Amino acid sequence: MESTNSGDTASPRPRRLSLLLAAGALGGLALTSVVAVPAGADPAPPGTVCADVHVITARASTERPGEGITGALVTAIVNASDQTVSRASVSYPATLTNYANSSAQGVSALRTQLTNQVNRCPNQKIVLAGYSQGAHVVLDVLGGGGGGSLGSTTPPVAASVSSHVTAVATFGDPRHVVNQSFDLGTSRRNGLFPRTAAQLSVLSGFANRIQAYCDSNDTFCDSGSSTNVHLTYLNRYQNAARDFVLNRIGG
């Protein structure tokens, strides 16, 4: 879903309850705002407005359509950047029920959205941001998705598209695997749906463009028991993520 603002299930009953609690808390934190974007100078089809930078956000499970809580990071980037910045969000279910199908729909939607954006504005710098299931979606588009309980594997988006992605910031990714070069945070355990070696190998090619935050005891990305850890990444890392993105896009 284009916007001007702009894991999570496990079989044991206690874990599922924790997931639902976290999701409900996230759902209550969604936010929206509107940003006017001046016309850019990028070559594009007639009538197309291309900002210098375009941010696409994938929201967390159960958040209302839009950017969700990650919108606060996008706003911080918009406010601090010297460039024109447009913003959009991924239209997908973001549900905990039938999580595998929801996340797969998110991957498909973002793949199409990202490809269309690159075709529309080929000189634009793309930033991807995702929280929880949204982080899962973002990194599956770049590295390939699916596998195991998530269903059939899917290939990464074409290199001709992913080469336009300048910066990626994710928080609480349920597919987190420890000791990756792009990992940040205090996690020492894998998430609920760890990525395959092949998927991680593809993502390693984007290592200097990704910051993936996961902290110890996070219910989703660290297979822990704390929903509070999962809900509060922007409290701890929003400024660092903003500065990373600004550095990558050139201010």
N, C-alpha and C positions, 0 to 999 in steps of 0.2 A: 504494500500500500504506500503510494507516494504521499508524503506529508510535509507540511511546511514547518513542522517540528520534528520536529524531528527533523539435577536432572533426576532423572528426577523421579524415577519410580523404581521400586524394588519389591520383590515378592514378599519378604517378611512383613507381617502386620505392623510391628513397631516402626520400621523404617518408612512404610507408606504413610503412617500417621505423621511422622516428622516432615515428610515431603509436603503433605497437604498443608500443614501448619506454615511451612516456609512459603509455599506458593500463595497462601492466603495473605500473608504479610506483604509479599511483593506486590500482589494485586492491588493492595490498598495504597501503594506509593506511586502509582503511575502519574505522570504529569505531562502537560502539553504547553507549547508556546508557539508563537509565530515569529518567523524571521524573514524580513524582506531582503531579497538578493539582487544586487545591481547586475546589469548585464556584463558578462565577461567578454574577453576578446578571443576566446577559443573558436576555431572554425567549427561549424556545426550546420545541420540542415537549416534552411531559412525559417525564421521565426523561433528558433531555439535559443533559450537563454542558458549560457554555461558559466557558472561561477568558477573561480579558480580551483576551489576544493569542493568535493561533494562527500558528505558523511551519510552512510547507511547504517542504521541501527536495528538489531534484532532483539526484541524484548524478552524478558524472562517468562517462565511458566505462569499462567493465569493473569498476567497483566493485561489491562485493556489495550486495544489496538493503538499503536503509536510507538513512541520510543521507550516508554516506561521510565524507570528510575535512571536509566543510562542517559536520558535526555539532559540531566544536570551536567554531565560531562560534555555533551555536545554544545550546550549553551556556553560553558566555560571556554571551549575551543573557539566558538564563534566570536565571543566577546574579546578574546585575547589575540586573535589572528589579525594580521595586517591585510589579509586577502579577503576576497568575497567567498563566502561559504554557504552552500545550499545543504539541505538536510532532508532525509527521507527515512521511512521505516519499512520493515519487511512485513508483508501481509501473510500471516500463517496462523494456525490455530493456537499455538503456545499452550496446549493443554497437558495436564498430567495423565489424564485418562487416555489410553492408547498413545503413550508417549512416543513409541517408535514411529507411528504413522504421522504424528504431529511434527516431530523433528524432521522427518523425511520430506514432508510438505514444505517446511521452512527452507530446507536445503534447495529444493527445486525452485521455490519462489525467489530466493536470493540469487541463485545462479542466473535465472532469467533477468531479474532486475539489474544485476551487475553487468551482464552482457549488453543489455539494452542501453544502460547508461554510458558504457564505454563507446558503443556505436554512435550514440547521440552526441557525446562530448569527448572526442578522442584525446584531447590535450589536457583533460581535467585530472587532478590528483584525487584518488579515491581513498577514503578512510572508512574502515569497517569497525563497528563496535558491537559487542554482544554480552549479555549477562545470562548466566545459568544456561537454560535451554537455548537462548539466543547465542551464547558463546559456542555451544555445541554446533549450531547451525553455521555460524561464520567460519569456524575452522574446518568443518566438513566440506564446505564449498571450496576452500583453498587446498585441502589435503586429501580429499576423498572421504566418503562417509559410509555408513552402514556397517554390516558385519555382526556376527553373533546374534544376540537378542534384538538387535536393531534392524535385522533383515538383510536383504541383498546389499552387497557393496555397490557404491556409486563412484565414478571417477571424479577427480578434481576438475574444476572449471578449466577451460583451455588456457594455456600459457599466454596466448595473445590477449586474453582478458585480465588474468591475474597480474600481469606485468604492470597494469595501471594502478594496482593497489599499493599505496604509498605507506600506509600505517594501519595497524590492527591493534585494538585493545579489547581484551576479554576478561571476564570476571566469573569465577566459580564454575568453570566448564566441567560438566559431568564426565567428559571424555579425557580429562587430564591424565597425563602420565608423568611421573616424576623424572627429574634429571634431564629435561629437555633444555636446549640452549636458550629458548625463549621463555622459560618458566620464571616467574617471580612470585614471591611470597614464601610462607614458611611450611608449606605442605611437604610431607615425607611419605605419602601414600597415594596410590592411584585412585581415580574417581570411580563412579559406578559403572561406566561403560568405556574402559580404556581403549585408546586407539591401537590399531595394529602397527607392526613395525613398518609396513609399507606406507601407511598413511603418515606416520611420523617422519619417515624419510622425505616425503614430499614437503611436509611443513618445515623441515629443517632448511629448505631452500629459501624460506621467507624469514629466517630467524632474526635478521636485523630489522625486520619490519613489524614484528609481533612482540607485544608484551601481554603475557597470559598470567593473570593473578590467581593464585589459589593458596589459601592459608590452612594451617593445621586444624583438624577437627571439623572442617566444613562438611556438612551432611552429604553434599553432592560431589564436589571435586576431590575431596580427601577421604571419602567413605567414613566420615566421622559421625558425630552426634549433635553438633551445634548448628541450629538454624540461624542463630544470631550472627555467627561468623559469616555465614553465607549471605546474610542480608546487608552487611555493613561494609562492603569493599570500597564504596565511594567515600565513606568516612575516612578511610585510611589511605586510599591511593588515588583519589580523583586528581589532585594536583600533579602527582608524578605522571599519571597517564596523559593529562593535558599537556604537560611540558614535552613528553615524548612525542606526541602527535605534532605539536607545533614545530619541534625540531625536524621531524621527518618531512613536513610539508614546506618548510622554509619560512616559518613565522606567520 
